Amino acid sequence: MQAGFIGLGAMGASMARNLHRAGLLAAVWNRTPDKAQDLAAETGCAVARDPAELASRCDVVVLCVSADADVLEVVAAMGSGFGADSIVVDCSTVAASTAREAAEIAAGRGAAFLDCPVSGGTEGAARGTLAIMAGGEAEALDRAMPALEAMGRSIVHMGPVGTGQATKAVNQIMVAGINQAVSEALAFGEAQGLPMDRVIEVVGSGAAGNWFLSNRGPGMVRGSYPPGFKLALHDKDLAICQQMAAEKGVQLPVIEMTRLHYSRLLEDGHGDEDISALHRTKRALFRED
């Protein structure tokens, strides 16, 4: 298998490196050329001059870009390079309807499309332990499996195109709720004057223990929020979830509250921080005037 990669950001660059370690990475392309050149120098892969050339070189092309419009633009740009057995694996987080539209574009050029959003943060991307939620034809998923297994530890077929993104929406709502609970509880603990390193240790060992507490809690209590998952991107994802809920005539309180809090943090310039920066808002509740 020859794999290509488009979208060499904080997640994508690590995912591409894992394809290289598996002996699969043939070429890369990125809208910021320097990132593609740097990864090529590191791994020895080729740099395609455009998405169509990348598609012509590779059996599988993995995407990890930021927005719905980016996915549609890149899939359309690859079109003339697709072969009869080409597969697009989109690991971006976009609307389920966007995944279906992208699949139609790819199918029009004879290529298969899988929506395969991921969860696990920058740590999971670096370690190749991402959870991958796959939507699309089972036959295409089977053919793409070597590339997916290089990037993730859990790969679950959810159903037809769009179901991967719908599952990721479930994930993003849950992440919002966990972020709300952990950031609020830690701010409460700080206000009680507790030794927070020990709070995280003991609470993390009990029924309230979770990945976010263990991996983001220590940074929160230090007031440090280096990006594992940028707050601005989670807000974008929650906007998608909000739209999907609205289509069912529903407003979900966790989404609405989190986006309200995020809007204030974005206004204050914290969009590039990790989502655990929500702790700033919770900590401020306990400040004395």
Backbone bond lengths (Angstrom), bond angles and torsions (degrees), N, CA, C in turn:
res aa  C-N    CA-C-N  psi(-1)  N-CA   C-N-CA  omega(-1)  CA-C   N-CA-C  phi
1 M - - - 1.460 - - 1.516 110.38 -
2 Q 1.324 115.72 136.56 1.459 122.63 172.75 1.522 107.14 -110.27
3 A 1.337 116.39 120.95 1.465 121.23 -177.37 1.515 110.36 -112.91
4 G 1.320 115.54 143.73 1.456 121.80 173.62 1.513 109.81 -118.30
5 F 1.328 115.93 163.64 1.462 119.44 -178.07 1.521 109.35 -140.25
6 I 1.338 115.01 136.15 1.461 123.22 175.59 1.517 108.36 -127.05
7 G 1.353 116.11 124.48 1.461 120.84 177.93 1.515 111.93 107.59
8 L 1.336 116.34 77.59 1.466 121.04 -171.18 1.524 111.90 -99.87
9 G 1.324 115.35 54.20 1.458 120.77 175.92 1.513 111.61 -84.36
10 A 1.329 115.88 -156.67 1.466 120.65 -175.93 1.515 111.86 -60.32
11 M 1.312 118.14 -37.73 1.459 121.84 177.05 1.528 111.02 -84.54
12 G 1.319 116.04 -49.46 1.457 121.02 -171.56 1.509 114.76 -61.02
13 A 1.320 117.67 -40.11 1.461 120.05 -178.47 1.520 110.88 -61.27
14 S 1.327 116.95 -42.30 1.467 120.31 179.10 1.522 111.44 -68.32
15 M 1.325 116.74 -38.68 1.459 120.22 178.63 1.527 110.51 -64.57
16 A 1.328 116.47 -39.91 1.461 120.22 177.42 1.526 110.95 -64.69
17 R 1.331 116.62 -38.15 1.472 119.48 177.76 1.524 110.84 -62.19
18 N 1.320 116.89 -37.01 1.460 118.93 178.81 1.522 111.86 -69.62
19 L 1.324 117.70 -32.61 1.470 120.05 172.07 1.526 109.98 -63.53
20 H 1.328 115.73 -39.76 1.473 119.51 177.54 1.527 110.85 -63.21
21 R 1.324 117.12 -44.37 1.469 120.18 -179.56 1.527 111.24 -62.03
22 A 1.328 116.42 -28.89 1.466 120.40 177.89 1.529 112.32 -84.82
23 G 1.326 116.88 2.21 1.455 121.04 178.52 1.517 114.11 75.94
24 L 1.350 116.98 23.65 1.470 120.61 -173.62 1.521 113.84 -109.50
25 L 1.322 118.86 -22.54 1.456 121.18 -170.22 1.525 110.99 -76.20
26 A 1.335 115.59 116.61 1.463 121.19 -179.50 1.516 112.46 -102.16
27 A 1.341 117.56 -37.71 1.462 120.11 -174.46 1.520 110.09 -158.91
28 V 1.331 115.25 158.73 1.460 121.89 178.07 1.522 109.39 -135.99
29 W 1.323 115.12 159.94 1.466 122.40 170.91 1.503 107.43 -146.91
30 N 1.323 116.31 144.11 1.453 121.00 179.43 1.519 108.66 -148.36
31 R 1.338 115.57 145.90 1.462 118.57 179.58 1.521 111.79 -63.42
32 T 1.343 116.72 -30.50 1.468 121.12 171.79 1.521 106.87 -95.02
33 P 1.335 118.69 102.60 1.474 120.83 -171.29 1.517 114.24 -57.80
34 D 1.336 117.90 -32.91 1.464 120.05 -176.60 1.519 111.91 -58.56
35 K 1.341 117.01 -37.17 1.466 119.84 -179.56 1.521 111.10 -65.54
36 A 1.323 116.43 -39.15 1.463 119.82 177.76 1.526 110.83 -67.49
37 Q 1.320 116.81 -42.31 1.458 120.18 179.28 1.521 111.31 -62.96
38 D 1.317 117.09 -40.99 1.470 120.73 -179.75 1.521 111.11 -63.97
39 L 1.336 117.32 -43.81 1.463 119.52 -179.34 1.523 110.58 -68.76
40 A 1.319 116.83 -36.02 1.465 119.98 177.71 1.525 110.35 -63.78
41 A 1.326 116.97 -41.28 1.467 120.20 178.55 1.523 111.00 -64.17
42 E 1.333 115.90 -34.17 1.462 120.99 -178.95 1.524 112.01 -74.56
43 T 1.325 117.44 -39.95 1.469 121.23 -170.35 1.527 114.33 -106.49
44 G 1.332 116.82 -19.51 1.463 119.57 -176.09 1.508 114.36 85.86
45 C 1.339 117.90 5.60 1.461 119.95 177.75 1.527 109.98 -76.33
46 A 1.314 116.52 168.95 1.457 121.91 178.84 1.532 110.23 -85.73
47 V 1.326 116.02 158.30 1.458 122.34 171.67 1.525 107.44 -109.87
48 A 1.314 116.35 116.31 1.467 120.30 178.89 1.520 109.43 -75.54
49 R 1.335 116.01 148.27 1.465 118.48 -178.93 1.530 111.73 -77.94
50 D 1.342 116.78 -21.06 1.465 120.67 178.11 1.531 108.42 -160.93
51 P 1.342 117.47 168.56 1.472 119.75 -178.42 1.521 113.86 -58.90
52 A 1.327 118.05 -35.25 1.465 120.08 -179.19 1.523 110.98 -64.56
53 E 1.321 117.56 -41.08 1.459 119.49 177.80 1.523 110.46 -65.03
54 L 1.323 116.78 -40.01 1.467 120.17 178.13 1.528 109.90 -59.16
55 A 1.334 116.58 -46.30 1.461 120.54 -179.56 1.518 111.41 -61.81
56 S 1.322 117.20 -35.96 1.465 120.44 -178.55 1.522 112.08 -71.01
57 R 1.331 117.02 -22.98 1.464 121.64 -178.62 1.527 112.72 -86.85
58 C 1.338 116.87 -19.53 1.469 120.19 -164.14 1.526 112.67 -124.93
59 D 1.325 114.96 149.21 1.462 121.75 173.26 1.522 110.97 -78.49
60 V 1.329 115.01 -39.39 1.455 122.40 -178.61 1.516 108.59 -126.48
61 V 1.330 117.28 131.91 1.461 121.38 173.84 1.520 108.04 -117.89
62 V 1.327 116.25 123.53 1.459 122.52 179.12 1.525 108.58 -98.46
63 L 1.327 116.06 132.08 1.461 122.12 176.21 1.518 109.80 -110.22
64 C 1.333 115.58 141.63 1.460 120.23 171.53 1.523 106.52 -147.08
65 V 1.332 115.97 81.16 1.455 121.89 -176.20 1.524 109.54 -117.53
66 S 1.329 116.10 177.20 1.466 119.10 -165.29 1.518 115.91 -89.23
67 A 1.329 117.63 -33.54 1.459 118.65 -167.02 1.522 111.89 -134.99
68 D 1.323 115.44 162.52 1.466 121.94 -179.40 1.526 111.38 -57.85
69 A 1.318 116.41 -45.95 1.463 120.11 -178.79 1.519 111.27 -61.65
70 D 1.338 116.91 -34.52 1.462 120.95 179.44 1.525 110.79 -64.58
71 V 1.332 116.89 -42.42 1.469 120.77 179.61 1.525 110.01 -60.59
72 L 1.317 116.68 -49.25 1.465 120.42 -177.65 1.527 111.19 -63.79
73 E 1.322 116.54 -40.47 1.464 120.54 179.85 1.520 111.74 -64.50
74 V 1.326 116.72 -44.86 1.463 120.65 -176.85 1.527 110.92 -69.46
75 V 1.328 117.75 -42.43 1.471 119.87 179.08 1.523 110.10 -62.34
76 A 1.331 117.16 -42.03 1.468 120.00 177.22 1.524 111.04 -63.53
77 A 1.340 117.07 -39.60 1.468 121.08 -178.63 1.521 112.07 -68.01
78 M 1.333 117.81 -27.03 1.459 121.00 178.92 1.518 112.80 -78.04
79 G 1.318 116.67 -16.76 1.460 122.07 -166.12 1.505 116.38 -47.84
80 S 1.337 118.39 -47.03 1.464 120.06 -175.31 1.520 112.47 -70.27
81 G 1.332 116.64 -13.95 1.461 119.69 -179.93 1.512 114.64 -95.05
82 F 1.330 117.39 -6.32 1.458 120.27 -177.76 1.526 111.19 -67.98
83 G 1.345 114.75 141.98 1.451 121.46 170.41 1.519 109.91 -104.86
84 A 1.330 115.48 -178.66 1.466 120.43 -175.50 1.523 112.41 -62.96
85 D 1.333 117.74 -28.69 1.460 120.80 -175.95 1.529 112.58 -109.93
86 S 1.319 118.30 15.99 1.466 121.48 -177.47 1.526 111.17 -66.26
87 I 1.322 114.91 143.48 1.464 121.54 176.28 1.526 108.66 -130.84
88 V 1.319 115.87 130.53 1.462 121.56 171.96 1.523 107.60 -101.14
89 V 1.319 115.96 126.70 1.468 122.27 177.13 1.520 106.74 -113.61
90 D 1.327 116.58 106.36 1.462 120.23 -176.60 1.519 110.35 -97.10
91 C 1.333 115.56 110.16 1.462 121.48 179.64 1.527 112.38 -97.12
92 S 1.326 117.51 7.67 1.461 121.45 175.00 1.531 109.61 -68.66
93 T 1.329 115.82 167.40 1.455 120.40 171.85 1.520 108.10 -109.23
94 V 1.324 116.18 111.39 1.460 122.72 -178.06 1.523 108.39 -139.78
95 A 1.322 116.79 179.17 1.457 120.77 178.38 1.524 110.40 -70.49
96 A 1.327 115.81 150.17 1.458 120.11 177.18 1.522 110.88 -59.49
97 S 1.324 117.18 -35.65 1.465 120.57 178.57 1.520 111.30 -65.54
98 T 1.327 117.20 -33.83 1.466 120.87 177.01 1.523 110.42 -67.01
99 A 1.326 116.46 -40.17 1.467 120.14 177.48 1.522 110.13 -60.28
100 R 1.320 116.70 -43.43 1.468 119.54 179.80 1.530 111.37 -65.33
101 E 1.334 116.97 -37.99 1.464 120.14 178.04 1.524 110.89 -66.70
102 A 1.322 116.67 -41.87 1.463 120.57 177.99 1.522 111.03 -63.23
103 A 1.334 116.10 -38.39 1.467 120.34 178.37 1.522 111.01 -63.11
104 E 1.325 116.65 -37.53 1.466 120.09 178.32 1.532 110.85 -66.36
105 I 1.335 116.63 -39.70 1.466 120.59 177.83 1.525 109.84 -61.93
106 A 1.350 115.87 -47.52 1.467 120.17 -179.45 1.527 110.60 -63.67
107 A 1.317 117.09 -43.44 1.465 120.71 -178.53 1.525 111.13 -62.25
108 G 1.336 116.17 -33.60 1.455 119.94 178.08 1.505 113.21 -63.02
109 R 1.323 116.81 -20.15 1.463 122.98 177.01 1.523 111.81 -107.14
110 G 1.331 117.13 7.97 1.454 121.15 175.85 1.506 115.69 87.17
111 A 1.340 117.73 11.05 1.464 120.92 -177.69 1.524 111.06 -103.61
112 A 1.312 116.49 152.20 1.459 122.70 174.10 1.522 109.52 -87.59
113 F 1.316 116.06 155.05 1.464 121.26 -178.28 1.519 109.09 -135.05
114 L 1.325 116.15 133.37 1.457 123.16 174.99 1.516 109.13 -123.52
115 D 1.335 117.34 127.45 1.469 118.63 170.62 1.519 107.18 -91.68
116 C 1.325 114.95 116.77 1.469 121.94 -172.13 1.520 111.34 -131.61
117 P 1.344 118.90 60.56 1.461 119.41 176.88 1.521 110.89 -60.73
118 V 1.327 114.49 156.31 1.460 120.24 -172.43 1.524 110.75 -124.41
119 S 1.324 115.50 159.83 1.453 122.62 173.79 1.520 108.20 -139.79
120 G 1.328 115.22 146.02 1.461 119.84 -179.65 1.512 113.29 140.72
121 G 1.338 116.08 -4.52 1.459 119.78 175.51 1.506 113.81 69.31
122 T 1.313 115.20 -176.51 1.461 120.61 -179.61 1.525 111.82 -62.80
123 E 1.339 116.23 -29.82 1.462 118.85 178.03 1.532 110.42 -65.00
124 G 1.328 116.46 -47.21 1.456 120.18 179.40 1.512 112.42 -64.47
125 A 1.343 116.46 -36.19 1.466 119.90 177.44 1.516 110.65 -63.87
126 A 1.330 117.32 -42.56 1.465 121.37 -178.84 1.525 111.71 -68.02
127 R 1.315 116.57 -37.27 1.467 120.41 -175.97 1.523 113.35 -87.97
128 G 1.316 117.29 -9.36 1.460 120.03 -176.21 1.507 112.87 71.78
129 T 1.334 116.36 32.30 1.469 121.00 -176.43 1.528 112.05 -117.95
130 L 1.312 117.64 24.61 1.456 120.86 -178.35 1.524 111.81 -63.71
131 A 1.334 115.42 151.88 1.455 121.51 166.75 1.523 106.92 -90.95
132 I 1.340 117.00 128.40 1.455 121.97 -174.71 1.526 108.98 -119.46
133 M 1.333 115.42 124.14 1.463 122.93 -177.31 1.524 107.34 -105.22
134 A 1.302 117.97 108.08 1.462 121.44 -167.66 1.520 112.70 -105.40
135 G 1.329 115.31 132.40 1.446 122.11 172.07 1.514 110.08 -121.47
136 G 1.330 117.39 139.08 1.457 120.98 179.64 1.511 111.47 142.27
137 E 1.310 115.69 -174.13 1.461 121.12 -179.46 1.521 111.21 -69.90
138 A 1.328 116.57 137.96 1.464 121.48 -178.10 1.526 111.45 -60.80
139 E 1.332 117.02 -36.48 1.463 120.25 -178.49 1.525 110.64 -64.80
140 A 1.332 117.68 -42.23 1.461 121.18 177.76 1.523 110.68 -66.38
141 L 1.326 116.20 -38.99 1.468 119.98 178.39 1.523 110.48 -62.36
142 D 1.313 117.66 -42.59 1.463 120.72 178.43 1.529 110.93 -59.87
143 R 1.331 116.40 -42.46 1.465 119.59 -179.09 1.528 112.01 -68.83
144 A 1.336 116.70 -32.24 1.465 120.48 -178.79 1.521 112.89 -84.66
145 M 1.336 117.78 -6.40 1.454 121.35 -171.14 1.533 114.67 -56.28
146 P 1.340 121.11 -39.06 1.469 118.21 178.15 1.525 112.95 -56.36
147 A 1.333 117.36 -40.46 1.463 120.20 178.52 1.521 110.75 -68.78
148 L 1.316 117.27 -42.50 1.458 120.35 -179.69 1.523 111.44 -64.84
149 E 1.314 116.70 -40.55 1.465 120.13 -180.00 1.518 112.32 -67.86
150 A 1.338 117.34 -23.63 1.466 119.93 175.67 1.521 111.55 -71.97
151 M 1.336 116.50 -23.95 1.466 120.43 -174.98 1.518 113.89 -105.16
152 G 1.328 117.92 -23.36 1.455 120.03 -173.45 1.505 113.91 -134.80
153 R 1.319 114.98 161.65 1.460 121.02 178.87 1.524 110.93 -101.21
154 S 1.331 116.92 -32.24 1.458 121.78 -179.92 1.526 108.14 -121.24
155 I 1.329 116.90 115.83 1.460 122.46 179.50 1.521 107.15 -122.35
156 V 1.325 116.66 113.37 1.464 121.21 -174.37 1.523 109.08 -121.30
157 H 1.333 115.67 125.75 1.461 121.04 177.17 1.517 108.80 -80.80
158 M 1.342 116.82 117.63 1.461 121.59 -174.66 1.522 113.22 -92.96
159 G 1.364 116.79 -20.65 1.456 119.80 -177.00 1.517 110.37 142.72
160 P 1.326 118.26 -152.95 1.466 121.13 -177.92 1.522 112.43 -69.21
161 V 1.329 115.84 172.98 1.464 121.11 179.40 1.529 110.14 -52.16
162 G 1.308 116.29 134.19 1.462 123.11 -178.49 1.508 113.28 105.68
163 T 1.332 117.07 -26.51 1.467 118.87 -178.13 1.525 111.77 -74.22
164 G 1.320 117.22 -27.10 1.464 119.45 174.08 1.525 110.36 -62.01
165 Q 1.342 116.44 -47.02 1.458 120.52 -179.84 1.528 111.66 -67.85
166 A 1.325 117.46 -36.34 1.464 119.75 176.92 1.528 110.51 -63.16
167 T 1.331 116.55 -38.35 1.467 120.75 177.27 1.519 110.60 -66.60
168 K 1.342 116.11 -40.00 1.472 119.08 177.64 1.525 110.82 -62.70
169 A 1.337 117.62 -33.94 1.460 119.98 176.43 1.525 110.64 -62.15
170 V 1.333 116.69 -40.77 1.473 120.62 174.71 1.529 109.40 -56.77
171 N 1.327 115.49 -47.38 1.458 121.69 -179.67 1.529 111.48 -57.95
172 Q 1.344 116.35 -45.04 1.463 120.06 -174.55 1.528 111.88 -69.79
173 I 1.318 117.18 -33.69 1.465 119.48 174.66 1.533 109.91 -65.60
174 M 1.319 115.73 -43.10 1.460 120.14 -179.95 1.531 110.96 -63.99
175 V 1.330 116.56 -41.43 1.463 120.90 177.46 1.528 110.43 -59.11
176 A 1.347 115.93 -41.26 1.461 119.35 178.61 1.521 111.08 -60.50
177 G 1.330 116.83 -44.47 1.457 119.93 179.64 1.519 112.60 -64.56
178 I 1.324 115.97 -40.76 1.472 119.70 178.50 1.524 110.17 -65.42
179 N 1.330 116.64 -42.38 1.461 120.32 177.54 1.526 110.55 -59.76
180 Q 1.326 116.58 -44.46 1.462 120.09 178.20 1.536 110.53 -58.88
181 A 1.328 116.35 -48.27 1.462 120.12 -175.63 1.523 112.23 -66.19
182 V 1.327 116.70 -47.46 1.466 119.81 -176.25 1.521 111.30 -67.90
183 S 1.324 117.54 -46.26 1.464 119.68 -177.71 1.526 111.24 -64.78
184 E 1.326 116.56 -38.94 1.470 120.49 179.26 1.519 111.12 -69.23
185 A 1.327 117.50 -43.37 1.457 120.53 -178.79 1.527 111.59 -65.59
186 L 1.327 117.11 -39.69 1.463 119.17 179.87 1.525 111.19 -69.01
187 A 1.326 117.19 -37.92 1.463 119.03 175.95 1.527 110.51 -63.48
188 F 1.327 116.59 -39.03 1.468 121.17 175.79 1.522 110.27 -61.50
189 G 1.337 117.39 -46.00 1.461 120.85 179.96 1.516 112.49 -61.52
190 E 1.324 115.68 -40.34 1.471 118.87 177.53 1.526 110.83 -61.73
191 A 1.345 116.02 -40.94 1.463 119.96 -179.08 1.527 111.89 -65.93
192 Q 1.338 116.69 -22.72 1.468 121.09 176.36 1.526 112.17 -83.24
193 G 1.309 117.14 -2.67 1.457 120.64 179.43 1.512 114.31 75.06
194 L 1.325 117.42 24.53 1.461 121.61 -177.07 1.530 111.52 -80.63
195 P 1.333 117.13 154.75 1.469 121.01 172.68 1.536 108.59 -75.07
196 M 1.299 117.16 102.74 1.456 120.43 -164.84 1.531 113.30 -70.89
197 D 1.320 118.06 -27.01 1.459 118.02 176.45 1.526 110.16 -64.11
198 R 1.337 115.98 -37.76 1.464 119.70 178.65 1.537 111.28 -75.01
199 V 1.323 116.80 -32.91 1.467 119.73 174.90 1.522 110.00 -59.59
200 I 1.327 116.33 -48.49 1.464 120.50 -179.43 1.522 110.58 -61.38
201 E 1.330 116.74 -40.15 1.464 120.81 -179.41 1.518 111.56 -63.55
202 V 1.330 117.47 -49.50 1.458 119.37 -173.48 1.528 111.38 -77.43
203 V 1.337 117.93 -40.89 1.461 120.11 178.76 1.524 110.54 -66.80
204 G 1.337 114.76 -37.11 1.456 119.11 179.26 1.512 113.77 -66.79
205 S 1.331 117.23 -16.13 1.465 121.61 178.81 1.517 113.14 -93.11
206 G 1.326 116.39 -4.09 1.461 119.93 -176.61 1.515 113.00 -112.10
207 A 1.325 115.30 -157.22 1.462 121.14 -174.18 1.521 113.12 -64.90
208 A 1.329 117.63 -24.58 1.462 121.17 -179.07 1.529 112.40 -90.79
209 G 1.316 116.90 1.99 1.462 119.72 -179.69 1.518 112.35 -63.77
210 N 1.323 116.55 141.82 1.464 121.55 177.61 1.517 110.00 -160.03
211 W 1.330 116.02 163.69 1.468 122.07 -177.90 1.521 111.55 -57.47
212 F 1.318 116.81 -43.15 1.454 120.99 -174.97 1.525 111.03 -64.85
213 L 1.323 117.55 -42.33 1.459 121.26 177.59 1.522 110.47 -60.83
214 S 1.325 116.54 -47.43 1.463 120.02 -175.77 1.518 112.79 -69.27
215 N 1.338 116.70 -36.91 1.459 120.00 -174.00 1.521 114.48 -95.65
216 R 1.313 118.00 -23.39 1.461 120.62 -179.26 1.526 112.57 -113.80
217 G 1.330 117.60 -21.78 1.460 120.75 -179.19 1.515 114.06 -56.27
218 P 1.350 119.34 -49.01 1.466 118.93 -179.31 1.525 113.08 -57.77
219 G 1.322 117.31 -38.38 1.460 119.60 176.72 1.517 111.88 -66.84
220 M 1.320 116.69 -40.15 1.469 120.33 179.93 1.530 110.99 -56.77
221 V 1.319 116.81 -49.24 1.468 118.65 -174.49 1.524 111.65 -72.10
222 R 1.336 117.53 -15.06 1.474 121.33 172.04 1.518 111.53 -89.65
223 G 1.341 117.29 -6.42 1.461 120.26 -175.79 1.510 112.14 72.55
224 S 1.338 117.32 30.56 1.462 122.79 -177.59 1.525 108.45 -120.04
225 Y 1.345 116.66 128.57 1.460 120.62 -174.64 1.538 111.51 -133.95
226 P 1.348 117.41 56.01 1.468 118.55 178.88 1.520 110.84 -63.74
227 P 1.331 117.93 142.05 1.467 119.70 -171.13 1.518 113.95 -67.44
228 G 1.336 114.77 121.11 1.445 122.36 164.23 1.518 106.56 -106.39
229 F 1.345 114.69 -38.96 1.456 123.14 173.57 1.528 105.90 -142.66
230 K 1.311 116.49 110.87 1.457 120.91 -172.79 1.523 111.69 -63.80
231 L 1.318 114.37 137.53 1.447 121.48 -178.81 1.533 111.05 -58.63
232 A 1.324 117.24 -40.98 1.470 120.06 -179.32 1.526 111.49 -61.91
233 L 1.328 116.70 -35.97 1.465 119.79 179.54 1.526 111.48 -72.19
234 H 1.331 116.79 -37.66 1.465 118.55 177.45 1.529 110.31 -66.11
235 D 1.324 116.55 -38.10 1.457 119.40 176.35 1.527 110.74 -60.84
236 K 1.342 116.27 -41.56 1.466 120.36 176.31 1.522 110.75 -60.22
237 D 1.322 116.66 -43.37 1.469 120.83 179.39 1.533 111.34 -64.75
238 L 1.318 116.37 -40.60 1.463 119.61 -179.97 1.525 111.39 -68.01
239 A 1.325 117.10 -28.64 1.463 119.61 174.02 1.531 110.35 -63.42
240 I 1.330 116.44 -37.82 1.459 120.99 175.50 1.531 109.98 -63.86
241 C 1.330 116.28 -46.31 1.468 120.62 178.32 1.527 110.79 -60.62
242 Q 1.328 116.21 -40.51 1.452 121.98 179.24 1.529 110.80 -60.67
243 Q 1.322 115.70 -42.86 1.462 120.87 178.82 1.530 110.95 -65.44
244 M 1.337 116.29 -43.16 1.465 120.08 179.78 1.524 111.04 -63.58
245 A 1.343 116.96 -39.49 1.467 120.20 177.38 1.523 110.81 -66.58
246 A 1.337 116.66 -40.03 1.463 121.09 -179.52 1.521 111.28 -62.59
247 E 1.331 116.37 -32.52 1.464 120.03 177.54 1.529 111.52 -64.25
248 K 1.328 116.39 -21.30 1.468 121.83 175.64 1.531 111.66 -97.74
249 G 1.337 116.42 6.09 1.459 120.68 179.49 1.511 113.74 74.94
250 V 1.342 117.17 28.65 1.464 121.29 -172.97 1.529 110.07 -128.03
251 Q 1.331 115.86 143.51 1.458 122.94 166.43 1.523 107.63 -113.30
252 L 1.309 117.13 127.87 1.462 121.28 -178.35 1.531 109.56 -100.36
253 P 1.348 117.66 122.90 1.461 120.72 -173.88 1.526 114.11 -57.59
254 V 1.338 118.12 -38.34 1.464 119.88 -178.93 1.524 110.57 -62.61
255 I 1.325 116.92 -42.79 1.464 120.43 178.32 1.527 110.32 -64.54
256 E 1.319 116.30 -49.24 1.462 119.98 -175.08 1.529 110.87 -61.66
257 M 1.339 117.17 -45.61 1.461 120.61 -178.51 1.530 110.95 -65.99
258 T 1.311 116.41 -43.65 1.465 119.38 -176.82 1.518 110.90 -66.31
259 R 1.326 117.76 -42.21 1.468 119.45 179.05 1.530 111.09 -65.55
260 L 1.335 117.90 -33.55 1.463 120.59 175.85 1.524 110.36 -63.45
261 H 1.327 116.37 -46.77 1.466 120.14 178.53 1.530 110.95 -64.49
262 Y 1.325 116.20 -42.17 1.465 119.40 -179.97 1.523 111.36 -62.92
263 S 1.341 116.77 -36.81 1.467 118.94 -177.98 1.520 110.91 -59.83
264 R 1.316 116.33 -38.10 1.467 120.26 178.81 1.525 111.15 -69.09
265 L 1.322 115.97 -40.35 1.465 119.36 178.56 1.533 111.09 -67.76
266 L 1.314 116.99 -37.36 1.460 120.88 176.77 1.521 110.54 -63.99
267 E 1.324 117.03 -42.09 1.462 121.26 178.39 1.526 111.22 -61.02
268 D 1.342 116.05 -31.77 1.471 120.85 -179.26 1.525 112.80 -88.77
269 G 1.338 117.01 6.78 1.461 120.36 173.45 1.509 115.90 86.08
270 H 1.356 118.08 23.50 1.462 120.91 -176.89 1.534 113.08 -103.56
271 G 1.311 117.42 15.74 1.456 120.18 -175.08 1.508 115.43 -63.84
272 D 1.339 117.60 -26.44 1.464 120.74 -179.91 1.519 112.77 -89.17
273 E 1.321 117.58 -1.41 1.462 121.02 175.67 1.522 109.95 -81.87
274 D 1.320 115.82 165.71 1.454 121.30 175.80 1.528 110.00 -63.86
275 I 1.334 115.77 155.98 1.461 119.25 179.21 1.530 112.60 -60.54
276 S 1.326 117.28 -19.70 1.466 120.08 177.07 1.526 111.77 -65.65
277 A 1.337 117.54 -9.21 1.470 120.68 173.94 1.521 111.40 -62.80
278 L 1.325 118.28 -11.85 1.470 120.69 170.74 1.527 110.72 -54.20
279 H 1.322 116.39 -25.99 1.466 121.75 177.48 1.529 110.81 -57.27
280 R 1.343 117.73 -29.39 1.467 120.00 176.60 1.530 110.18 -57.07
281 T 1.322 116.14 -44.83 1.457 121.47 -178.40 1.520 111.25 -66.52
282 K 1.328 116.94 -41.35 1.467 120.74 -178.28 1.529 111.39 -70.22
283 R 1.328 115.32 -39.83 1.463 119.48 179.94 1.531 110.33 -63.72
284 A 1.336 115.86 -36.67 1.452 120.32 -178.34 1.527 112.22 -64.36
285 L 1.336 117.59 -24.11 1.464 120.14 179.11 1.529 112.53 -62.70
286 F 1.341 115.70 -26.94 1.464 120.03 -174.51 1.519 112.83 -98.92
287 R 1.314 117.09 2.65 1.468 119.39 178.84 1.511 109.75 -74.47
288 E 1.321 114.65 139.62 1.470 120.34 176.99 1.522 108.91 -88.96
289 D 1.316 115.82 136.39 1.469 120.25 178.21 1.531 109.88 -70.16
